């Protein structure tokens, strides 16, 4: 579990950490982002996890398929991003 900065919402801090993991390749394309695992890792409620994944989805970093879950999006090969 991480020590959260009390001046920032937890969901933004979780989104930042996941964004970093995607950028470094720790979470490669098509990697499943389990809400249950994220809840346990950070000790937060499901709603907090969903806010973080919603932000990442809006940025195009993850995709969510109903009934399957959220996955790291494929990186574009054109150098954008």
Buried (B, 14 or more C-beta within 10 A) or exposed (E): EEEBEEEEEBBBBBBBBBBEBBEEEEBEEEBEBEBEEBBEBBEBEEEBBBBBBBBBBEEEBBBBEEEEBBBBBEBEEEEEE
